[in-house]
Amino acid sequence: IVQEEFLELLDLLVSRARTYVSSLTAMAEFHLSLSQCIVLRYHWIQPFVCALRQRLASFHRFFCVADQVKVYTNENKTRTFIGLEVSAGHFQLLELVSEVDRVLEEFDLPTFYKDPSFHISLAWCVGDLSGRLEGQCLRELQDIVDGFEDSALLLRVQWEQVRCKSGNKYFSFPLR
């Protein structure tokens, strides 16, 4: 039921946002990033996954709340995203990032952003259209989230695992 309700909220948000930017596309999958996208050499995958497993083994499950609508662009401003920013659970996410960063450093890979805005992307479009989505549109989207029945429950996410995607393979690290 929760998933159906989340998709209903997503549909309301994307429909409203499309009145400002018609080219918005809803995300098909949802995640919260703990690292930048990186390229792993094939022979690094197994040792990288093992190092992550060791680093994340002591982490306990926790809740976070993602209920603040925000507009993002990627670094080179070729895409714009509408996301739900985390308003609770930020500290635990920073601790996870710290451990992920230590593994990335072992492999001389770039670490995460210094002051990350943890968020779940909901929709995207090509180009930097943040100017059209911020201001009035953003206020309307936040009103939809705030007024949506059970949104407090719906946007409370329990972290039970961390996943790492490499190519078409997923590796799962359960939290305690």
Secondary structure, 3 states (H helix, E strand, C coil): CHHHHHHHHHHHHHHHHHCCCCCCEECCCCCECCCCCCCCCHHHHHHHHHHHHHHHCCCCCEEEEEEEEEEEECCCCCEEEEEEEEEECHHHHHHHHHHHHHHHHHCCCCCCCCCCCCEEEEEEEECCCHHHHCCHHHHHHHHHHHHCCCHHHHCEEEECEEEEEECCEEEEEECC
